[in-house]
Structure formats: structure tokens, C-alpha cells
Amino acid sequence: MEPSTLLLLLAVGTVAVVALDNGLARTPPMGWLSWERFRCNTDCQHDPDNCISENLYMRMADIIAAEGYKEAGYQYVCIDDCWLSKSRDSNGRLQPDPDRFPHGMKALADYIHSKGLKIGIYEDVGLMTCAKYPGSQGHYEMDAQTFAEWGIDLLKFDGCNISPDAFSEGYRDMGFFLNRTGRPILYSCEWAIGDILHHRAADYTAVLEVCNTCRNYDDINDQWDSIASVINFYAKDIGNFSKIAGPGGWNDPDEMVIGDFSLSRDQERTQMALWSMWAAPLFVSVDLRNIRPESKSLLLNKGVIAVSQDPLGVPGTVRMMVGQISVWTRPILPKGSTAVTMFNPAQGGGPTNVTIPVSKLVDSGPSLYYLVTDTFTGDKVARLSLSQGLSVRVNPTGVAMVTITPA
């Protein structure tokens, strides 16, 4: 054997032992998830259009495939809790509720795949799911094989009803058995938030060696206060979790609620911008059948999605504060470029004007001049030297978002 070949094999072997290497989530995954909007509505008799059933997921897949979402990058249609029967079958295998999923999960997966999309499913590392349906503890290998046989493409693995001492082992075990199936299944974990809720420091390195996405904040709600609390958490960056995420493993602040009931236009723009700056998964939880045109347009915004999906995969962080305005930056391609988002947390009053020298927003490079583009509109707004100031106007609970590229 050639020495170079031996070294390559040793390197591959090392990666397989210490880091997740399933080839998935090289950029943050995008899709649709039912939980925040539809919760655990199982009353199909009285609310057939909104209950957790195969019909709901088929209809959402139809819309994602037909109305531009798939082309924009949203590819996963994700089932959440309450899809299960209350018991396993006679062989100990998971089974869907027979009334709400009469054709079974394999048929639903086939339907979603026929639309050029992928299917995600939900389970729990513990004995029961959060809604008290059968969990995977004690059945990790069997459940992983079941998901593979059904054609599942993503597993959201929750963290209810398990001893804190068994938490990390359970997540590692399921990750091991998912990889052993031979089917590429994106592994979405709630390990870090589980540790935090158990009052332990989250080991982000350990989590992202096992999981493709890492939930690290509590469940989001369709309320501005919920969004603001996530922003504060990511601004503090306790444990430097922003430095650990990258291609193959991303921090997950939970779903986007753009298009639901509570957020203003500016607040929706804020969530879309900052989730993209953080290189977070973009999973929207909204009724796509009734979404407002302006919310749909925001979810399909090419400029913001390009920041989200930038192949460098470096999450953005707070670079500075200008008064109460937090200035977030993220390096993006082409080389020397920066995405910048300025967030105004004020919940009243008028817009705030901000001017910052370009030299404070970009890392040192060969260029003397930079082209500034409004990320939302794609408009070229300025050509500035390093010494000149970038001026923006930021609405209360809103953002200004630009990309700065060497001219």
C-alpha cells in the first residue's frame, strides 16, 4: 500500500470516530415544520383541514413544490409530535395513528419524494415523546431501521422523559444506529437545550460531532418577546457556540414564525435576517395555504437566503454596539465580503439613524473600496472607501441588512 493511501485511510477513519460525517447539511437545512402552527391537533373529526394527518403534510408538500419554495431551497417537509399510535405494534415497531395516517408512513414519504422534496419525522430520546406517545429509549436500533425503511430523510429527536444521566448516551446511540442504516438521514437533536434545561453547560463540540443541527434554546412561540429572547441568547453566545458550528453541524434557535399571527412586518424581517446571519436552519411553521403575500415574499427573498446558505458556513456574531443597536457581521463569499445586520431592539419611538465607518465592518483586505448592497431589495446603495461611513435607518424591532463586497 502506498504511504499516501495509508495516510488517507487513517484520516478517514479518524473522522468517522470523532466527528459526524454523513455528508448532509453542508449548508443550513431549509424546510417546513408543523409544530408551532399546528401543535398537537389530533381532532380530525371536527378540524380535518388542520389536524396532524397525512392530508396536512401532503397539502403542504404540494404548495412547497408548486409555489416557489422548493426552488428557493425549502426541501424538508417535517412531521412533529403526535403522529404516532399510542402503542407500538406486535413486533415492537413504531406505527402511525391508523385513522390520521391510513396509508402509512412509507406511502407518505413516497408522495413527498414524488414532489422532489424530503420528509422529516419526529421522535424522542426518552421513553415517551413530549406529548406522551411512544419514545425511542430502548428501541434506538429498531427505530432507526424503521425510519430508513420508510424512506425518512430527517429525524427531529426531542429530549423529553429521560433521565439526565442517560441523555447524551441516548443521542449518541441513535446517531450511531442512523448511520448504520446506510440511508442519509439528517439528524436534528435537542441535546444542547436538554443540557441547558437540566442546568448543565452544553458541550457544543460533543453535540455537533453527533448531530447535524443542535437546538440550543427553548421552544419558540408566535410572539415578539419569544423572538427577542432568542436574539439576546445568541448575542451573549455563552460557550462560544457560534465558533463551533459550520458545514455539517449547525446551531438551531428553533422555527421561524413568519406569516403567522403576531409579528409585525419589521419583526418578521428581523427573524429572517438574524436566522440567516446565524447560519441557522430555516424551518418555517406557517399555514402555507393562507400566508400573507408579503410574508411569502420575505421567505422567498433571494438575497437573505443567499446569506443563509453561504458556503463558507461561518455564523455571524455581534461585532459592536452603537447605542442600543447591535451590529452583527458574518464573512461570506466572494472573499473579503461581509454580511451586516443592524438590529434595533426598541419597541417604541421612531427609527434610529446609524453611521459606521466601513473599516469597522469588514476584515482587513486588499480593497480600498466596497460596494454596499441592500440584502432585501438587491439595490446597490453605495460605493464607499474604508474611511467612509455606512449610514442606515433602523426601525423599532427592525433591521437594516446589507452585504459589503470588495469593489
C-alpha positions as a Markdown table, in Angstrom:
| # | Residue | x | y | z |
|---|---|---|---|---|
| 1 | Met | 0.0 | 0.0 | 0.0 |
| 2 | Glu | 1.3 | 3.4 | -0.9 |
| 3 | Pro | 2.1 | 5.7 | 2.1 |
| 4 | Ser | -0.2 | 8.4 | 0.8 |
| 5 | Thr | -3.1 | 5.9 | 0.6 |
| 6 | Leu | -2.4 | 4.7 | 4.1 |
| 7 | Leu | -2.5 | 8.2 | 5.4 |
| 8 | Leu | -5.8 | 8.9 | 3.6 |
| 9 | Leu | -7.4 | 5.8 | 5.2 |
| 10 | Leu | -6.1 | 6.8 | 8.6 |
| 11 | Ala | -7.6 | 10.3 | 8.2 |
| 12 | Val | -10.9 | 8.9 | 7.0 |
| 13 | Gly | -11.0 | 6.5 | 10.0 |
| 14 | Thr | -10.3 | 9.3 | 12.4 |
| 15 | Val | -13.1 | 11.5 | 11.1 |
| 16 | Ala | -15.5 | 8.6 | 11.4 |
| 17 | Val | -14.6 | 8.2 | 15.0 |
| 18 | Val | -14.6 | 11.8 | 16.3 |
| 19 | Ala | -17.0 | 13.7 | 14.1 |
| 20 | Leu | -20.3 | 13.4 | 12.3 |
| 21 | Asp | -19.6 | 12.6 | 8.6 |
| 22 | Asn | -22.9 | 11.7 | 7.0 |
| 23 | Gly | -22.4 | 14.2 | 4.2 |
| 24 | Leu | -25.6 | 16.1 | 5.0 |
| 25 | Ala | -26.3 | 19.8 | 5.9 |
| 26 | Arg | -23.3 | 21.3 | 4.3 |
| 27 | Thr | -25.3 | 24.5 | 4.4 |
| 28 | Pro | -28.1 | 25.1 | 6.9 |
| 29 | Pro | -31.2 | 22.9 | 6.1 |
| 30 | Met | -34.4 | 24.6 | 5.0 |
| 31 | Gly | -37.9 | 23.3 | 5.1 |
| 32 | Trp | -41.4 | 23.4 | 6.7 |
| 33 | Leu | -42.2 | 22.1 | 10.2 |
| 34 | Ser | -45.7 | 21.6 | 11.6 |
| 35 | Trp | -45.2 | 22.2 | 15.4 |
| 36 | Glu | -45.5 | 25.9 | 16.2 |
| 37 | Arg | -48.5 | 26.5 | 13.8 |
| 38 | Phe | -50.4 | 23.2 | 14.2 |
| 39 | Arg | -49.1 | 21.8 | 17.5 |
| 40 | Cys | -50.8 | 18.5 | 18.6 |
| 41 | Asn | -54.2 | 18.9 | 16.9 |
| 42 | Thr | -55.4 | 15.4 | 16.5 |
| 43 | Asp | -59.1 | 16.2 | 16.2 |
| 44 | Cys | -59.6 | 15.3 | 12.5 |
| 45 | Gln | -63.3 | 14.7 | 13.0 |
| 46 | His | -64.0 | 18.4 | 13.8 |
| 47 | Asp | -61.0 | 20.0 | 12.2 |
| 48 | Pro | -59.9 | 17.9 | 9.3 |
| 49 | Asp | -58.0 | 20.6 | 7.4 |
| 50 | Asn | -55.7 | 21.4 | 10.4 |
| 51 | Cys | -55.2 | 18.2 | 12.3 |
| 52 | Ile | -51.9 | 16.2 | 12.3 |
| 53 | Ser | -52.6 | 13.9 | 9.4 |
| 54 | Glu | -51.2 | 12.7 | 6.1 |
| 55 | Asn | -53.5 | 15.1 | 4.4 |
| 56 | Leu | -51.9 | 18.1 | 6.0 |
| 57 | Tyr | -48.4 | 17.1 | 5.0 |
| 58 | Met | -49.4 | 16.2 | 1.5 |
| 59 | Arg | -51.0 | 19.6 | 1.0 |
| 60 | Met | -48.0 | 21.4 | 2.4 |
| 61 | Ala | -45.7 | 19.4 | 0.1 |
| 62 | Asp | -48.0 | 20.3 | -2.9 |
| 63 | Ile | -47.6 | 24.1 | -2.1 |
| 64 | Ile | -43.9 | 23.9 | -1.4 |
| 65 | Ala | -43.3 | 22.2 | -4.8 |
| 66 | Ala | -45.7 | 24.4 | -6.8 |
| 67 | Glu | -45.3 | 27.9 | -5.4 |
| 68 | Gly | -41.5 | 28.6 | -5.5 |
| 69 | Tyr | -40.5 | 27.4 | -2.0 |
| 70 | Lys | -38.6 | 24.3 | -3.4 |
| 71 | Glu | -36.7 | 26.4 | -5.9 |
| 72 | Ala | -35.8 | 28.8 | -3.1 |
| 73 | Gly | -34.2 | 25.9 | -1.1 |
| 74 | Tyr | -37.0 | 24.7 | 1.2 |
| 75 | Gln | -36.8 | 21.0 | 0.8 |
| 76 | Tyr | -37.8 | 19.2 | 4.0 |
| 77 | Val | -41.5 | 18.6 | 4.9 |
| 78 | Cys | -41.3 | 17.8 | 8.6 |
| 79 | Ile | -43.8 | 15.9 | 10.8 |
| 80 | Asp | -43.7 | 16.7 | 14.5 |
| 81 | Asp | -45.1 | 15.1 | 17.7 |
| 82 | Cys | -48.5 | 13.3 | 17.8 |
| 83 | Trp | -48.2 | 11.4 | 14.5 |
| 84 | Leu | -47.8 | 8.1 | 16.4 |
| 85 | Ser | -50.2 | 5.5 | 17.5 |
| 86 | Lys | -50.4 | 5.3 | 21.3 |
| 87 | Ser | -48.6 | 1.9 | 21.3 |
| 88 | Arg | -46.1 | 0.0 | 19.2 |
| 89 | Asp | -47.2 | -2.9 | 17.0 |
| 90 | Ser | -46.9 | -6.6 | 18.0 |
| 91 | Asn | -43.3 | -6.7 | 16.8 |
| 92 | Gly | -42.4 | -3.7 | 18.9 |
| 93 | Arg | -42.1 | -1.3 | 15.9 |
| 94 | Leu | -43.4 | 2.2 | 15.8 |
| 95 | Gln | -46.6 | 2.8 | 13.9 |
| 96 | Pro | -48.5 | 5.9 | 12.8 |
| 97 | Asp | -52.0 | 6.6 | 14.1 |
| 98 | Pro | -54.2 | 4.5 | 11.7 |
| 99 | Asp | -57.0 | 6.9 | 11.4 |
| 100 | Arg | -54.9 | 10.0 | 10.7 |
| 101 | Phe | -52.3 | 8.2 | 8.5 |
| 102 | Pro | -54.3 | 5.4 | 7.0 |
| 103 | His | -51.8 | 4.8 | 4.1 |
| 104 | Gly | -48.8 | 4.6 | 6.4 |
| 105 | Met | -45.5 | 6.5 | 6.6 |
| 106 | Lys | -43.9 | 4.8 | 3.6 |
| 107 | Ala | -46.7 | 5.9 | 1.3 |
| 108 | Leu | -46.5 | 9.5 | 2.7 |
| 109 | Ala | -42.7 | 9.5 | 2.2 |
| 110 | Asp | -43.2 | 8.3 | -1.4 |
| 111 | Tyr | -45.7 | 11.1 | -2.1 |
| 112 | Ile | -43.4 | 13.8 | -0.7 |
| 113 | His | -40.5 | 12.3 | -2.6 |
| 114 | Ser | -42.6 | 12.4 | -5.8 |
| 115 | Lys | -42.7 | 16.2 | -5.4 |
| 116 | Gly | -38.9 | 16.4 | -5.4 |
| 117 | Leu | -38.9 | 17.0 | -1.6 |
| 118 | Lys | -37.7 | 15.2 | 1.5 |
| 119 | Ile | -39.6 | 14.1 | 4.6 |
| 120 | Gly | -38.7 | 14.6 | 8.2 |
| 121 | Ile | -40.2 | 12.8 | 11.2 |
| 122 | Tyr | -40.2 | 13.3 | 15.0 |
| 123 | Glu | -39.3 | 11.1 | 17.8 |
| 124 | Asp | -37.9 | 11.4 | 21.3 |
| 125 | Val | -34.7 | 10.1 | 23.0 |
| 126 | Gly | -36.8 | 9.2 | 26.1 |
| 127 | Leu | -39.4 | 6.6 | 27.0 |
| 128 | Met | -42.2 | 8.9 | 25.7 |
| 129 | Thr | -42.4 | 11.9 | 23.5 |
| 130 | Cys | -43.2 | 15.3 | 25.0 |
| 131 | Ala | -46.9 | 14.6 | 24.1 |
| 132 | Lys | -46.8 | 11.1 | 25.8 |
| 133 | Tyr | -46.6 | 9.0 | 22.6 |
| 134 | Pro | -44.1 | 6.1 | 22.5 |
| 135 | Gly | -40.5 | 7.2 | 22.7 |
| 136 | Ser | -37.3 | 5.6 | 21.3 |
| 137 | Gln | -35.4 | 4.7 | 24.5 |
| 138 | Gly | -34.7 | 1.0 | 24.4 |
| 139 | His | -35.5 | 0.9 | 20.7 |
| 140 | Tyr | -32.9 | 3.1 | 19.1 |
| 141 | Glu | -31.7 | 0.5 | 16.6 |
| 142 | Met | -35.1 | -0.7 | 15.7 |
| 143 | Asp | -36.5 | 2.8 | 15.2 |
| 144 | Ala | -33.5 | 3.9 | 13.1 |
| 145 | Gln | -34.0 | 0.9 | 10.8 |
| 146 | Thr | -37.8 | 1.6 | 10.7 |
| 147 | Phe | -37.2 | 5.2 | 9.6 |
| 148 | Ala | -34.8 | 4.1 | 6.9 |
| 149 | Glu | -37.2 | 1.5 | 5.6 |
| 150 | Trp | -40.0 | 4.2 | 5.4 |
| 151 | Gly | -37.7 | 6.5 | 3.4 |
| 152 | Ile | -37.3 | 9.2 | 6.1 |
| 153 | Asp | -34.7 | 11.9 | 5.3 |
| 154 | Leu | -34.6 | 13.8 | 8.6 |
| 155 | Leu | -35.1 | 12.9 | 12.2 |
| 156 | Lys | -36.0 | 15.6 | 14.8 |
| 157 | Phe | -35.1 | 13.9 | 18.1 |
| 158 | Asp | -36.6 | 15.6 | 21.1 |
| 159 | Gly | -35.4 | 15.3 | 24.7 |
| 160 | Cys | -38.4 | 14.6 | 27.0 |
| 161 | Asn | -39.0 | 11.9 | 29.6 |
| 162 | Ile | -35.4 | 10.6 | 30.1 |
| 163 | Ser | -33.0 | 10.7 | 33.0 |
| 164 | Pro | -30.4 | 13.5 | 32.6 |
| 165 | Asp | -27.7 | 10.9 | 33.1 |
| 166 | Ala | -28.9 | 8.9 | 30.0 |
| 167 | Phe | -29.4 | 12.0 | 27.8 |
| 168 | Ser | -26.0 | 12.2 | 26.0 |
| 169 | Glu | -25.7 | 8.4 | 25.6 |
| 170 | Gly | -29.2 | 8.2 | 24.0 |
| 171 | Tyr | -28.3 | 10.8 | 21.4 |
| 172 | Arg | -25.0 | 9.2 | 20.6 |
| 173 | Asp | -26.7 | 5.8 | 20.3 |
| 174 | Met | -29.4 | 7.0 | 17.9 |
| 175 | Gly | -26.8 | 8.8 | 15.8 |
| 176 | Phe | -24.8 | 5.6 | 15.6 |
| 177 | Phe | -27.7 | 3.5 | 14.5 |
| 178 | Leu | -28.9 | 6.1 | 12.0 |
| 179 | Asn | -25.5 | 6.0 | 10.3 |
| 180 | Arg | -25.6 | 2.2 | 10.3 |
| 181 | Thr | -28.8 | 2.1 | 8.3 |
| 182 | Gly | -26.9 | 3.3 | 5.2 |
| 183 | Arg | -29.6 | 5.8 | 4.5 |
| 184 | Pro | -28.6 | 9.5 | 4.7 |
| 185 | Ile | -30.9 | 10.8 | 7.5 |
| 186 | Leu | -30.3 | 14.4 | 8.7 |
| 187 | Tyr | -30.0 | 14.2 | 12.5 |
| 188 | Ser | -31.7 | 17.2 | 14.3 |
| 189 | Cys | -31.0 | 17.0 | 18.0 |
| 190 | Glu | -32.3 | 18.8 | 21.1 |
| 191 | Trp | -29.3 | 17.6 | 23.2 |
| 192 | Ala | -27.8 | 21.1 | 24.0 |
| 193 | Ile | -31.1 | 22.6 | 25.1 |
| 194 | Gly | -31.8 | 19.5 | 27.2 |
| 195 | Asp | -28.5 | 20.0 | 29.0 |
| 196 | Ile | -29.3 | 23.7 | 29.5 |
| 197 | Leu | -32.7 | 22.9 | 30.9 |
| 198 | His | -31.1 | 20.4 | 33.3 |
| 199 | His | -28.8 | 23.3 | 34.4 |
| 200 | Arg | -25.7 | 21.9 | 32.8 |
| 201 | Ala | -23.3 | 23.6 | 30.5 |
| 202 | Ala | -23.9 | 22.4 | 26.9 |
| 203 | Asp | -21.0 | 20.7 | 25.3 |
| 204 | Tyr | -21.5 | 22.0 | 21.8 |
| 205 | Thr | -18.4 | 20.2 | 20.4 |
| 206 | Ala | -19.7 | 16.9 | 21.6 |
| 207 | Val | -23.2 | 17.6 | 20.2 |
| 208 | Leu | -22.1 | 18.7 | 16.8 |
| 209 | Glu | -19.8 | 15.6 | 16.5 |
| 210 | Val | -23.0 | 13.6 | 16.5 |
| 211 | Cys | -25.8 | 15.9 | 15.2 |
| 212 | Asn | -26.4 | 17.9 | 12.1 |
| 213 | Thr | -28.4 | 20.5 | 13.9 |
| 214 | Cys | -28.3 | 21.5 | 17.6 |
| 215 | Arg | -31.3 | 23.1 | 19.3 |
| 216 | Asn | -29.9 | 25.4 | 22.0 |
| 217 | Tyr | -32.9 | 27.4 | 23.0 |
| 218 | Asp | -36.3 | 26.7 | 24.3 |
| 219 | Asp | -39.4 | 26.3 | 22.1 |
| 220 | Ile | -40.2 | 29.4 | 20.1 |
| 221 | Asn | -43.7 | 30.9 | 20.2 |
| 222 | Asp | -45.5 | 33.2 | 17.8 |
| 223 | Gln | -44.8 | 36.3 | 20.0 |
| 224 | Trp | -42.2 | 39.1 | 19.7 |
| 225 | Asp | -41.0 | 38.5 | 23.2 |
| 226 | Ser | -40.1 | 34.9 | 22.3 |
| 227 | Ile | -38.1 | 36.1 | 19.3 |
| 228 | Ala | -36.4 | 38.8 | 21.3 |
| 229 | Ser | -35.3 | 36.3 | 24.0 |
| 230 | Val | -33.6 | 34.2 | 21.3 |
| 231 | Ile | -31.8 | 37.2 | 19.9 |
| 232 | Asn | -30.5 | 38.1 | 23.4 |
| 233 | Phe | -29.3 | 34.5 | 23.9 |
| 234 | Tyr | -27.4 | 34.4 | 20.6 |
| 235 | Ala | -25.9 | 37.9 | 21.3 |
| 236 | Lys | -24.4 | 36.6 | 24.5 |
| 237 | Asp | -23.1 | 33.5 | 22.8 |
| 238 | Ile | -22.4 | 31.7 | 26.1 |
| 239 | Gly | -20.0 | 28.9 | 25.5 |
| 240 | Asn | -18.9 | 30.4 | 22.2 |
| 241 | Phe | -21.3 | 28.1 | 20.3 |
| 242 | Ser | -21.0 | 30.3 | 17.2 |
| 243 | Lys | -17.4 | 29.3 | 16.9 |
| 244 | Ile | -18.2 | 25.6 | 16.8 |
| 245 | Ala | -20.9 | 25.4 | 14.2 |
| 246 | Gly | -20.2 | 25.0 | 10.5 |
| 247 | Pro | -20.8 | 22.8 | 7.5 |
| 248 | Gly | -22.4 | 19.6 | 8.7 |
| 249 | Gly | -23.4 | 20.9 | 12.1 |
| 250 | Trp | -25.4 | 24.0 | 12.9 |
| 251 | Asn | -26.9 | 25.8 | 15.9 |
| 252 | Asp | -30.7 | 25.8 | 15.9 |
| 253 | Pro | -32.7 | 28.6 | 17.5 |
| 254 | Asp | -35.9 | 26.8 | 16.5 |
| 255 | Glu | -38.6 | 27.5 | 13.9 |
| 256 | Met | -39.5 | 30.7 | 12.1 |
| 257 | Val | -43.0 | 32.0 | 12.7 |
| 258 | Ile | -43.0 | 34.4 | 9.7 |
| 259 | Gly | -46.5 | 34.5 | 8.3 |
| 260 | Asp | -48.3 | 33.5 | 11.5 |
| 261 | Phe | -50.3 | 35.9 | 13.7 |
| 262 | Ser | -48.3 | 38.1 | 16.0 |
| 263 | Leu | -45.2 | 39.6 | 14.3 |
| 264 | Ser | -45.2 | 42.9 | 12.5 |
| 265 | Arg | -43.6 | 43.3 | 9.1 |
| 266 | Asp | -40.4 | 44.6 | 10.7 |
| 267 | Gln | -40.3 | 41.8 | 13.2 |
| 268 | Glu | -40.7 | 39.2 | 10.5 |
| 269 | Arg | -37.8 | 40.8 | 8.6 |
| 270 | Thr | -35.7 | 40.7 | 11.8 |
| 271 | Gln | -36.3 | 37.0 | 12.3 |
| 272 | Met | -35.5 | 36.2 | 8.7 |
| 273 | Ala | -32.3 | 38.3 | 8.7 |
| 274 | Leu | -30.9 | 37.2 | 12.0 |
| 275 | Trp | -31.7 | 33.5 | 11.5 |
| 276 | Ser | -29.8 | 33.8 | 8.2 |
| 277 | Met | -26.9 | 35.7 | 9.8 |
| 278 | Trp | -26.6 | 32.9 | 12.4 |
| 279 | Ala | -26.4 | 30.2 | 9.7 |
| 280 | Ala | -29.4 | 28.7 | 11.5 |
| 281 | Pro | -31.7 | 26.1 | 9.9 |
| 282 | Leu | -34.6 | 27.9 | 8.2 |
| 283 | Phe | -37.7 | 25.9 | 9.1 |
| 284 | Val | -40.9 | 27.8 | 8.8 |
| 285 | Ser | -44.0 | 26.9 | 10.7 |
| 286 | Val | -46.9 | 28.5 | 9.0 |
| 287 | Asp | -50.1 | 27.6 | 7.1 |
| 288 | Leu | -48.9 | 28.0 | 3.6 |
| 289 | Arg | -52.4 | 27.8 | 2.3 |
| 290 | Asn | -53.2 | 31.2 | 3.8 |
| 291 | Ile | -49.9 | 33.0 | 4.1 |
| 292 | Arg | -49.9 | 36.8 | 3.5 |
| 293 | Pro | -48.2 | 37.8 | 0.2 |
| 294 | Glu | -45.6 | 40.0 | 2.0 |
| 295 | Ser | -44.6 | 37.1 | 4.3 |
| 296 | Lys | -44.3 | 34.7 | 1.4 |
| 297 | Ser | -42.1 | 37.2 | -0.4 |
| 298 | Leu | -39.9 | 37.5 | 2.6 |
| 299 | Leu | -39.5 | 33.7 | 2.9 |
| 300 | Leu | -38.5 | 33.6 | -0.7 |
| 301 | Asn | -36.1 | 36.5 | -0.6 |
| 302 | Lys | -33.1 | 35.5 | -2.7 |
| 303 | Gly | -30.6 | 37.9 | -1.1 |
| 304 | Val | -31.3 | 36.9 | 2.5 |
| 305 | Ile | -31.4 | 33.2 | 1.6 |
| 306 | Ala | -28.0 | 33.6 | -0.1 |
| 307 | Val | -26.6 | 34.8 | 3.2 |
| 308 | Ser | -28.1 | 31.9 | 5.0 |
| 309 | Gln | -26.7 | 29.4 | 2.5 |
| 310 | Asp | -23.3 | 30.9 | 2.1 |
| 311 | Pro | -20.9 | 28.0 | 1.6 |
| 312 | Leu | -18.2 | 29.4 | 3.9 |
| 313 | Gly | -20.7 | 28.4 | 6.7 |
| 314 | Val | -19.3 | 30.9 | 9.3 |
| 315 | Pro | -22.1 | 32.0 | 11.7 |
| 316 | Gly | -22.5 | 35.7 | 12.4 |
| 317 | Thr | -21.9 | 37.3 | 15.8 |
| 318 | Val | -22.3 | 40.8 | 17.3 |
| 319 | Arg | -19.3 | 42.9 | 16.2 |
| 320 | Met | -20.2 | 46.0 | 18.1 |
| 321 | Met | -22.9 | 48.1 | 19.7 |
| 322 | Val | -23.8 | 51.5 | 18.6 |
| 323 | Gly | -26.0 | 52.8 | 21.4 |
| 324 | Gln | -28.7 | 50.1 | 21.7 |
| 325 | Ile | -28.2 | 49.0 | 18.1 |
| 326 | Ser | -26.5 | 45.6 | 17.8 |
| 327 | Val | -24.3 | 45.3 | 14.7 |
| 328 | Trp | -24.0 | 41.7 | 13.5 |
| 329 | Thr | -21.4 | 40.6 | 10.9 |
| 330 | Arg | -20.8 | 37.4 | 9.0 |
| 331 | Pro | -18.0 | 36.7 | 6.5 |
| 332 | Ile | -19.4 | 35.5 | 3.2 |
| 333 | Leu | -18.2 | 34.8 | -0.3 |
| 334 | Pro | -16.7 | 36.2 | -2.5 |
| 335 | Lys | -13.6 | 36.5 | -0.4 |
| 336 | Gly | -13.4 | 39.7 | 1.6 |
| 337 | Ser | -17.2 | 40.2 | 1.7 |
| 338 | Thr | -19.3 | 40.7 | 4.8 |
| 339 | Ala | -23.0 | 40.4 | 5.6 |
| 340 | Val | -24.1 | 43.1 | 8.0 |
| 341 | Thr | -27.3 | 43.3 | 10.0 |
| 342 | Met | -28.1 | 46.1 | 12.4 |
| 343 | Phe | -30.9 | 45.4 | 14.9 |
| 344 | Asn | -32.9 | 47.9 | 16.8 |
| 345 | Pro | -34.5 | 46.4 | 20.0 |
| 346 | Ala | -36.5 | 49.4 | 20.8 |
| 347 | Gln | -40.3 | 48.7 | 21.0 |
| 348 | Gly | -41.4 | 52.3 | 20.6 |
| 349 | Gly | -40.4 | 55.6 | 19.2 |
| 350 | Gly | -39.2 | 56.3 | 15.7 |
| 351 | Pro | -36.4 | 54.9 | 13.6 |
| 352 | Thr | -32.8 | 55.2 | 14.6 |
| 353 | Asn | -30.1 | 56.6 | 12.2 |
| 354 | Val | -26.8 | 54.8 | 12.4 |
| 355 | Thr | -23.5 | 55.6 | 10.7 |
| 356 | Ile | -20.4 | 53.3 | 11.0 |
| 357 | Pro | -17.1 | 53.5 | 9.1 |
| 358 | Val | -16.7 | 50.7 | 6.6 |
| 359 | Ser | -13.3 | 49.9 | 8.2 |
| 360 | Lys | -15.1 | 48.8 | 11.3 |
| 361 | Leu | -17.4 | 46.4 | 9.5 |
| 362 | Val | -15.0 | 44.5 | 7.3 |
| 363 | Asp | -11.9 | 42.5 | 8.0 |
| 364 | Ser | -8.7 | 43.8 | 6.6 |
| 365 | Gly | -8.2 | 43.1 | 2.9 |
| 366 | Pro | -6.7 | 44.4 | -0.3 |
| 367 | Ser | -9.6 | 46.5 | -1.4 |
| 368 | Leu | -9.8 | 50.3 | -0.8 |
| 369 | Tyr | -13.4 | 50.5 | -2.0 |
| 370 | Tyr | -16.5 | 48.4 | -1.2 |
| 371 | Leu | -19.9 | 48.0 | -2.9 |
| 372 | Val | -22.8 | 48.1 | -0.5 |
| 373 | Thr | -26.0 | 46.2 | -1.5 |
| 374 | Asp | -29.3 | 46.2 | 0.3 |
| 375 | Thr | -29.8 | 42.5 | 1.0 |
| 376 | Phe | -33.6 | 42.6 | 1.0 |
| 377 | Thr | -34.0 | 44.5 | -2.3 |
| 378 | Gly | -30.8 | 43.8 | -4.1 |
| 379 | Asp | -30.3 | 47.5 | -4.8 |
| 380 | Lys | -26.8 | 48.9 | -4.9 |
| 381 | Val | -26.9 | 51.6 | -2.4 |
| 382 | Ala | -23.3 | 52.9 | -2.2 |
| 383 | Arg | -19.7 | 52.6 | -3.2 |
| 384 | Leu | -17.6 | 53.5 | -0.2 |
| 385 | Ser | -14.0 | 53.7 | 0.8 |
| 386 | Leu | -12.7 | 52.1 | 4.1 |
| 387 | Ser | -12.7 | 55.6 | 5.7 |
| 388 | Gln | -16.2 | 56.5 | 4.7 |
| 389 | Gly | -19.3 | 55.8 | 6.8 |
| 390 | Leu | -22.2 | 53.5 | 6.0 |
| 391 | Ser | -25.4 | 55.2 | 7.0 |
| 392 | Val | -28.7 | 53.2 | 7.6 |
| 393 | Arg | -32.1 | 53.8 | 9.2 |
| 394 | Val | -33.3 | 51.1 | 11.5 |
| 395 | Asn | -37.0 | 50.8 | 12.6 |
| 396 | Pro | -38.0 | 49.8 | 16.1 |
| 397 | Thr | -37.8 | 46.0 | 16.5 |
| 398 | Gly | -36.5 | 46.0 | 12.9 |
| 399 | Val | -33.2 | 45.6 | 11.0 |
| 400 | Ala | -31.2 | 47.0 | 8.2 |
| 401 | Met | -29.3 | 44.3 | 6.3 |
| 402 | Val | -26.6 | 44.9 | 3.7 |
| 403 | Thr | -23.8 | 43.0 | 2.0 |
| 404 | Ile | -20.4 | 44.7 | 1.6 |
| 405 | Thr | -18.3 | 43.4 | -1.2 |
| 406 | Pro | -14.8 | 44.5 | -2.4 |
| 407 | Ala | -15.4 | 46.8 | -5.4 |
